[in-house]
Amino acid sequence: MAARLRTYLELVRFEHTLFALPFAYGGMLLAKPGWPGLQIFLWITVAMVGARTAAMALNRLIDWRIDARNPRTAQRHLPRGAVKPLEVITLSVVGILFLTLAAFNLNPLTAKLLPVAVFFLVGYSYTKRFTWLCHYWLGLTIGAASAGGWIAVTGSFEPATFALWAGVALWLAGFDILYATQDFQFDRENRIYSIPAKFGIAQALKIARFTHLGTWLFFVLTGILTGAGWVYFLGMLFVGAVLWYEHHLVQPDDLSKVDQAFFQANVVVSIGMLVIIALETWL
């Protein structure tokens, strides 16, 4: 049983929850001064784990045939037969059930927004089949975690909610563009839509840089709208430096450090933002 559980966690890349979960907690802390209570914290965690599990399981299932043709992804669990499609479907259903349970235990607005969240979670995997804007759909979808954390506490949207959501959405879109450079040739040959396949690697890297500039500006705007102090804005210098370093790692003629930029640098951004927000709200 332990081995099977490990297989399922690897299938959905459970460690990638570190990208979105800190921003859900960040939205929770920015929404109102002080600790919102253990119950809200736990239901936000359940919602995020459920949404992330459902989204990744569905992505693996929907992209199964594409992954099997791509040398980079051919050894994923479904293409090599390590899991069965029914198991993946079951994982996605369980994830959606966890998300639903959390949404109805938080407040009326989170419950009302549940169908919208599920639509975006399911829809992402299909967008690469018809638009190179798929990276921004992914950002909008996963970036909603920050807004979810916010409305879980307040039961409403505020201007800062949208600013934080936009910042996280652009951050995710930017590093997804970097990640997609690995499949540049495969995507072009198989009519898979992506910014690298559409514009070429050099131009895609420029677009990713401007996208992450937008990330930083929206994070700064979030601080202005919430009346943040010097701790938050000093932290923004750190976040800006990490984003710059991420792009320094990936060059048009050297994509060998894409994985390092994708995982290590972005975990530093997400956890770093949570630490900055926590220090700002608690000091």
C-alpha positions as CSV (number, residue, x, y, z in Angstrom):
1,M,0.0,0.0,0.0
2,A,2.8,2.4,0.8
3,A,4.4,1.7,-2.6
4,R,1.2,2.3,-4.4
5,L,0.6,5.6,-2.5
6,R,4.1,6.7,-3.5
7,T,3.2,5.9,-7.1
8,Y,0.1,8.1,-6.9
9,L,2.0,10.9,-5.3
10,E,4.6,10.7,-8.1
11,L,1.9,10.6,-10.7
12,V,0.4,13.9,-9.6
13,R,3.8,15.4,-8.8
14,F,2.6,16.1,-5.3
15,E,5.7,18.2,-4.5
16,H,4.5,20.8,-7.0
17,T,1.8,21.7,-4.5
18,L,4.6,23.9,-3.1
19,F,4.0,26.3,-6.0
20,A,0.4,27.2,-5.2
21,L,-0.3,26.3,-1.6
22,P,2.0,29.0,-0.1
23,F,0.0,31.6,-2.1
24,A,-3.3,30.3,-0.8
25,Y,-1.9,30.8,2.7
26,G,-0.6,34.2,1.7
27,G,-4.0,35.3,0.4
28,M,-5.5,34.0,3.7
29,L,-3.1,36.1,5.8
30,L,-3.4,39.3,3.7
31,A,-7.2,39.1,3.8
32,K,-7.5,40.1,7.4
33,P,-5.0,40.9,10.1
34,G,-4.3,38.0,12.5
35,W,-4.8,34.3,12.4
36,P,-8.1,33.2,10.8
37,G,-8.4,30.1,12.9
38,L,-7.4,26.5,12.5
39,Q,-10.6,25.4,10.9
40,I,-10.3,27.8,7.9
41,F,-6.6,26.9,7.6
42,L,-7.4,23.2,7.4
43,W,-10.2,23.6,4.9
44,I,-8.0,25.8,2.7
45,T,-5.4,23.0,2.8
46,V,-7.9,20.4,1.9
47,A,-9.2,22.5,-1.0
48,M,-5.8,23.1,-2.4
49,V,-4.6,19.5,-2.1
50,G,-7.9,18.3,-3.7
51,A,-7.7,20.8,-6.6
52,R,-4.1,20.1,-7.3
53,T,-4.6,16.4,-7.2
54,A,-7.6,16.5,-9.5
55,A,-5.9,18.9,-12.0
56,M,-2.7,16.8,-12.3
57,A,-4.5,13.5,-12.5
58,L,-6.8,14.9,-15.3
59,N,-3.8,16.4,-17.1
60,R,-2.0,13.1,-17.1
61,L,-5.1,11.3,-18.4
62,I,-6.1,13.8,-21.1
63,D,-2.5,14.1,-22.3
64,W,-1.8,10.3,-22.1
65,R,-1.4,9.8,-25.8
66,I,0.6,12.9,-26.4
67,D,3.0,12.0,-23.5
68,A,3.5,8.6,-25.0
69,R,4.8,10.1,-28.3
70,N,7.1,12.6,-26.6
71,P,10.5,11.2,-25.6
72,R,10.7,13.5,-22.6
73,T,7.4,12.2,-21.1
74,A,7.2,8.7,-22.5
75,Q,8.2,7.2,-19.2
76,R,5.4,8.9,-17.2
77,H,3.1,6.5,-15.4
78,L,0.3,6.1,-17.9
79,P,2.4,5.7,-21.0
80,R,4.5,2.9,-19.4
81,G,1.6,1.2,-17.8
82,A,2.6,1.8,-14.2
83,V,-1.0,2.9,-13.4
84,K,-4.3,2.2,-15.1
85,P,-6.7,4.9,-16.5
86,L,-9.4,3.9,-14.0
87,E,-7.0,4.6,-11.1
88,V,-6.2,8.1,-12.5
89,I,-9.9,8.8,-13.0
90,T,-10.5,7.7,-9.4
91,L,-7.7,10.1,-8.2
92,S,-9.3,13.0,-10.0
93,V,-12.7,12.3,-8.6
94,V,-11.4,12.0,-5.1
95,G,-9.6,15.3,-5.6
96,I,-12.8,17.1,-6.8
97,L,-14.7,15.6,-3.8
98,F,-12.1,17.0,-1.4
99,L,-12.4,20.4,-3.1
100,T,-16.1,20.3,-3.0
101,L,-16.2,19.4,0.7
102,A,-13.8,22.2,1.5
103,A,-15.7,24.8,-0.6
104,F,-19.0,24.0,1.2
105,N,-17.4,24.2,4.6
106,L,-15.8,27.6,4.1
107,N,-18.5,30.1,3.0
108,P,-21.3,30.6,0.4
109,L,-19.0,32.4,-2.1
110,T,-16.5,29.6,-2.2
111,A,-19.4,27.1,-2.8
112,K,-20.8,29.3,-5.6
113,L,-17.5,29.5,-7.3
114,L,-16.9,25.8,-7.2
115,P,-18.2,25.0,-10.7
116,V,-16.0,27.8,-12.2
117,A,-13.0,26.3,-10.5
118,V,-13.7,22.8,-11.8
119,F,-14.2,24.2,-15.3
120,F,-10.8,25.8,-15.3
121,L,-9.1,22.8,-13.7
122,V,-10.5,20.5,-16.4
123,G,-10.1,22.9,-19.3
124,Y,-6.4,23.6,-19.0
125,S,-5.3,20.3,-20.5
126,Y,-7.3,21.0,-23.6
127,T,-6.0,24.5,-24.3
128,K,-2.7,23.4,-25.7
129,R,-4.7,21.9,-28.6
130,F,-6.0,25.2,-29.9
131,T,-4.2,28.2,-28.4
132,W,-0.6,29.2,-27.5
133,L,-2.2,31.2,-24.6
134,C,-2.4,27.9,-22.7
135,H,0.3,29.1,-20.3
136,Y,-1.9,32.0,-19.2
137,W,-4.9,29.7,-18.7
138,L,-2.7,27.6,-16.4
139,G,-1.6,30.7,-14.6
140,L,-5.2,31.9,-14.2
141,T,-6.3,28.5,-12.9
142,I,-3.6,27.8,-10.4
143,G,-3.2,31.5,-9.5
144,A,-6.8,31.3,-8.3
145,A,-5.4,29.6,-5.1
146,S,-4.4,33.1,-3.8
147,A,-7.9,34.4,-4.4
148,G,-9.3,31.3,-2.9
149,G,-7.3,31.8,0.3
150,W,-8.5,35.4,0.4
151,I,-12.2,34.7,0.0
152,A,-12.1,31.7,2.3
153,V,-11.5,34.3,5.1
154,T,-13.6,37.3,3.9
155,G,-16.3,35.7,1.7
156,S,-15.7,38.5,-0.8
157,F,-13.4,39.9,-3.4
158,E,-11.4,43.2,-3.0
159,P,-9.1,45.0,-5.4
160,A,-6.1,43.5,-3.7
161,T,-7.5,40.0,-4.2
162,F,-7.4,40.5,-8.0
163,A,-3.9,42.1,-7.8
164,L,-2.5,39.1,-6.0
165,W,-4.3,36.7,-8.3
166,A,-2.9,38.5,-11.3
167,G,0.6,38.4,-9.9
168,V,0.5,34.7,-9.2
169,A,-1.2,33.9,-12.5
170,L,1.6,35.7,-14.5
171,W,4.3,34.1,-12.3
172,L,2.9,30.6,-13.2
173,A,2.5,31.5,-16.9
174,G,6.0,32.8,-17.1
175,F,7.7,29.7,-15.7
176,D,5.4,27.4,-17.7
177,I,6.7,29.2,-20.8
178,L,10.2,28.4,-19.7
179,Y,9.3,24.8,-19.1
180,A,7.7,24.5,-22.5
181,T,11.0,25.3,-24.2
182,Q,12.0,21.7,-23.6
183,D,9.3,20.5,-26.0
184,F,9.8,23.2,-28.6
185,Q,10.6,20.7,-31.5
186,F,8.1,18.1,-30.5
187,D,5.3,20.7,-30.1
188,R,6.0,22.1,-33.6
189,E,6.0,18.6,-35.2
190,N,2.8,17.5,-33.5
191,R,0.8,20.7,-33.7
192,I,0.8,21.3,-29.9
193,Y,0.3,25.0,-29.2
194,S,2.7,26.8,-27.0
195,I,4.6,30.1,-27.0
196,P,8.0,28.5,-27.8
197,A,6.4,26.5,-30.6
198,K,4.7,29.7,-32.0
199,F,7.4,32.3,-31.6
200,G,10.7,30.3,-31.2
201,I,12.8,29.9,-28.1
202,A,14.5,33.3,-28.0
203,Q,11.3,35.2,-28.4
204,A,9.6,32.9,-25.9
205,L,12.2,33.7,-23.3
206,K,11.6,37.4,-23.8
207,I,7.9,37.0,-23.4
208,A,8.5,35.0,-20.2
209,R,10.7,37.9,-18.9
210,F,8.0,40.5,-19.5
211,T,5.4,38.2,-18.0
212,H,7.5,37.9,-14.8
213,L,8.0,41.7,-14.8
214,G,4.2,41.9,-14.7
215,T,4.3,39.4,-11.8
216,W,6.6,41.7,-9.8
217,L,4.5,44.8,-10.5
218,F,1.3,43.2,-9.4
219,F,2.9,41.9,-6.2
220,V,4.0,45.5,-5.5
221,L,0.5,46.7,-6.3
222,T,-0.9,44.1,-3.8
223,G,1.3,45.6,-1.1
224,I,0.1,49.1,-2.0
225,L,-3.6,48.1,-1.9
226,T,-3.2,46.3,1.4
227,G,-1.2,49.1,3.0
228,A,1.8,46.9,3.5
229,G,4.9,48.3,5.3
230,W,8.6,48.2,4.7
231,V,9.0,44.5,5.4
232,Y,6.8,43.6,2.4
233,F,8.4,46.0,0.0
234,L,11.9,44.9,1.1
235,G,10.8,41.4,0.4
236,M,9.8,42.4,-3.1
237,L,13.4,43.2,-3.8
238,F,14.3,39.7,-2.9
239,V,11.5,38.2,-5.1
240,G,12.6,40.4,-8.0
241,A,16.2,39.1,-7.6
242,V,15.1,35.5,-7.6
243,L,13.0,36.1,-10.7
244,W,16.0,37.7,-12.4
245,Y,18.2,34.8,-11.4
246,E,15.6,32.3,-12.8
247,H,15.8,34.0,-16.3
248,H,19.6,34.2,-16.0
249,L,19.7,30.4,-15.7
250,V,17.9,29.8,-19.1
251,Q,19.4,31.1,-22.3
252,P,18.4,30.5,-25.9
253,D,21.5,28.5,-26.6
254,D,21.5,26.7,-23.2
255,L,18.4,25.1,-21.9
256,S,20.2,22.7,-19.6
257,K,19.1,24.5,-16.4
258,V,15.4,24.7,-17.2
259,D,14.5,22.2,-14.5
260,Q,16.6,24.1,-12.0
261,A,14.9,27.3,-12.9
262,F,11.4,25.6,-12.9
263,F,11.5,23.9,-9.6
264,Q,14.2,25.4,-7.3
265,A,13.8,29.1,-8.2
266,N,10.0,29.0,-8.2
267,V,9.8,27.2,-4.8
268,V,12.0,29.9,-3.4
269,V,9.5,32.5,-4.9
270,S,6.4,30.8,-3.5
271,I,7.8,30.0,0.0
272,G,9.6,33.3,0.1
273,M,6.3,35.2,-0.6
274,L,4.6,33.3,2.2
275,V,7.4,34.2,4.6
276,I,7.3,37.8,3.5
277,I,3.5,38.1,3.9
278,A,3.6,36.3,7.3
279,L,6.3,38.7,8.6
280,E,4.4,41.7,7.3
281,T,1.1,40.6,8.9
282,W,2.5,39.4,12.2
283,L,5.3,41.9,13.0
